[in-house]
Amino acid sequence: PDAAADIVLDNDGPGAQTREHQRRMMGEIIKLLGTNEPGKLIEADYERTVQVLLGSTATPVISAAPVGAWTHAVFDAANAHAQ
């Protein structure tokens, strides 16, 4: 959380943010992620999104299920680099 807060604070031009607030926000984000592998795509979520987009009664966003549209390669590479 400290490194993430530093990134936000370093890019806060007006200086309106505080470390305490940013750490609290990081804690809330961690709760929302709900996984031991934050950032890793959950395939079931992807599939559900595809089905919603395909099933739209309005103008379809997509006309067929994408092939090769997702991967864990970026997550796996970042995770390997972090260890």
C-alpha positions in Angstrom: 0.0 0.0 0.0 2.8 2.5 0.7 4.3 2.1 -2.8 0.8 2.6 -4.4 0.2 5.6 -2.2 3.6 7.1 -3.3 2.6 6.7 -6.9 -0.6 8.6 -6.4 1.0 11.3 -4.3 3.9 11.7 -6.8 1.3 12.4 -9.5 -1.1 14.6 -7.4 -0.4 18.0 -9.1 -2.6 20.1 -6.8 -1.4 18.3 -3.7 -4.9 17.5 -2.5 -4.3 13.9 -1.6 -2.9 12.6 1.7 -1.0 9.4 2.5 -3.5 8.4 5.1 -6.4 8.7 2.6 -4.6 6.8 -0.1 -3.7 4.0 2.3 -7.3 3.7 3.3 -8.3 3.7 -0.4 -5.8 0.9 -1.1 -7.4 -1.1 1.7 -10.8 -0.7 0.1 -9.5 -1.8 -3.3 -7.9 -4.9 -1.7 -11.4 -5.8 -0.3 -13.0 -5.4 -3.8 -10.4 -7.6 -5.5 -11.3 -10.5 -3.3 -8.5 -12.7 -4.6 -5.0 -13.9 -3.7 -4.0 -13.0 -7.2 -5.1 -9.4 -7.8 -5.1 -8.5 -11.4 -5.6 -12.0 -12.7 -8.5 -12.4 -15.1 -11.2 -14.7 -13.9 -12.2 -16.7 -16.9 -15.8 -17.1 -15.7 -16.2 -13.3 -15.5 -14.8 -13.0 -19.0 -17.2 -15.6 -20.4 -20.2 -14.0 -18.6 -19.3 -10.6 -20.1 -19.1 -12.2 -23.6 -22.5 -13.7 -23.2 -24.0 -10.5 -22.0 -22.5 -8.6 -25.0 -23.7 -11.3 -27.4 -27.2 -11.4 -25.9 -28.0 -7.8 -26.0 -31.3 -7.0 -27.6 -30.1 -3.6 -28.6 -27.4 -3.0 -31.2 -24.9 -5.9 -30.5 -21.5 -4.8 -29.2 -20.0 -8.0 -30.6 -21.4 -10.4 -33.2 -19.4 -13.5 -32.2 -17.4 -14.8 -29.2 -13.9 -13.5 -29.6 -11.1 -16.1 -30.2 -7.9 -15.5 -28.3 -9.1 -12.3 -26.7 -7.8 -13.0 -23.3 -4.6 -14.4 -21.7 -2.9 -14.7 -18.4 0.5 -14.1 -20.1 0.8 -10.5 -18.8 -0.2 -11.5 -15.3 2.1 -14.4 -15.3 5.0 -12.3 -16.6 4.4 -9.6 -14.0 4.1 -12.2 -11.2 7.3 -13.9 -12.3 9.1 -10.5 -12.4 7.8 -9.6 -8.9 9.2 -12.7 -7.3 
